[in-house]
């Protein structure tokens, strides 16, 4: 006893201490992750709001308004411009040697020149002057302020380009676009292949930028702005690109669209704290990242930034397909490449906010805090998480300490218990041996049975007690079985069980039940022609059939009052379709009565009323108890049965409203037996032919 009590107390204390420490540590980590998530979420939302405000402000700037009109006019002047000699060949050579090979690295197929080369003379002229003939290398084409062609476009470009290039550099944008109302890109800063292209009919008409431009043009609102989510953008060699755009108005006339390509690096800097995760309290495995509605990342993974090769090797070991790993290696980012399909992402995309333990995209258990972001035009969520192994490192150390201490304590208690047991064992060993023989059935061979001392008295009393207990136990078991069978035959099973447990005051408020009240018509006249025994037999047979039907459809018979029958669906076992079950049972009862009449030549009919609502059920009486139900729902169902035509089913408006798509009803005015305010609905296609005798029988 000392060993068990001490050991159990030690283990219970250790378990409670460990559990308490685990809960407290988990809550602390969750609070920390939630704090970081909320902070990063506010930062990224504020960042996008600032970009939106900046875009709107610039779109209203008079210099931008003038610039887009000047660029548009100069662009249209080049519609009849003649390309210099070999200009088209030079432009095609740029596409073949510079653009298409780079694009090919990020696509599964080989890109075709005709699919990406611009077609209009103005577009080819500008791409030749500012891209293929531009002496600056790829990714530095923006350094050319003005082409030496002497065109009006180059004069406008030389005037505005240094200013726009400075805006992009200072505010961290990837690129800036000016588009005319026809969807033609009349200016960009970085001069990628989308420069001078037509976003309505050109090679990039299906890009997310083209879709955003169409939205802005179609909005016809001055203060309209919207964001395009990340998608692979061909002019940037298939890299993920996101855009923001706003209309440019001169007075009430739309003169163009201003768009910016969002800076991926700035978003990553916000989410990673400039890769200072430990300063944010995220340890060596914590991170905060964004996920889009397609369950793909919208910011970089910490593990990919820290060690791309190790990250890709880990994905390969998890069974990730090689083409997915190749795309991650080629693009150098997890944006739009790494799926995150944990339950936390699913809950956040559904609008939920909270914390939970999940398995992340590295198949690693993590503690995660999640929430949706409020960014116009983007359905993004933010998650902050930390590996469970790192989060629980302190509790693992506590676990080891608790196990060592508990083991030493149990060993000490074991030695003490053995010593005490040896000391107290001898005086009672003789009694133990006698008890063992009794347990083996050797009651007559107990050596202390004739002894005058206490051991002899104990032995004799023990034998008598065993025999008496055997007799009494058998009698009690027999009586209990009889009592249980009697209760089960009189009361519902659940109520009988409660009575067997000793409950005496049973009264329950039961919600959402269907009450079926049926009145048998014509039985009183039939009784006058039958003996008491025969009439009882007929009633028993009919009620037994009704009982079988009620049990089949999940209804519980409460009572019969002469030729009335009361049953409830949802009393002991709740059902979502209790109304339907009651109607199905009523239809079956109509069929039972019809067969009963045909088989025995009777002219009986039945009126059935059904209402749904709340009731009160309980045991009524003291010396003679019955189980009954009462309440407004029972009263209404009784009133419906009294107003129901013989051979039909009349339901309340509540039941009709719920089941009108499954059954056909017709409204029926209630007679004088109807309850005030209750409207009846007669079930169609379920009525039985009713004889004139049954209809007139009260």
ABEGO torsion letter per residue (X at the ends): XAAAAAAAAAAAAAAAAAAAAAAAAAAAAAAAAAAAAAAAAAAAAAAAAAAAAAAAAAAABAAAAAAAAAAAAAAAAAAABBBBBGAAAAAAAAAAAAAAAAAAAABABBBBAAAABBABAAAAAAAAAAAAABABBBGAAAABABBAAGBAAAAAAAAAAAAAAAAAAAAGBABBBBBBAAGBBABBAAGBAABGBBAAABAAAABAAAAAAAAAAAAGBAABBBBBBBBBBAAAGGBBBBBBBBBBBBEABBAEBBBBBBBAAAAAAAAAGGGBAAAAGAEAABBBBBBBAAGBBABBBAAAAABAAAAAAAAAAAGBBAAAAAAAAAAGBABGABBBABAAAAAAAAGBBEBBBBBBAAGBBBBBBBBBBBBBGBBBBBBBBBBAAAAAAAAAAAAAAAAAAAAAAAAAAAAAAAAAAAAAAAAAAAAAAAAAAAAAGBAAABAAAABABAAAAAAAAAAAAAAAAAAAAAAAAAAAAAAAAAAAAABBAAAAAAAAAGBABBBBBBBGBBBBBBBBBGAAAAAAABBAAAAAAAAAAAAAAAAAAAAAAGBBBABBBEABBBBBBGAABBBAAAAAAAAAAAAAAAAAAAAAAAAAGBBBBBBBBBBBEBBBBBBBEAABBBBBBBEAAAAAAAAAAAABBBGBBBBBAAAAAAAAAABBBBBBBBBAABBBGBBBBBBBGABBBBBAAAAABX
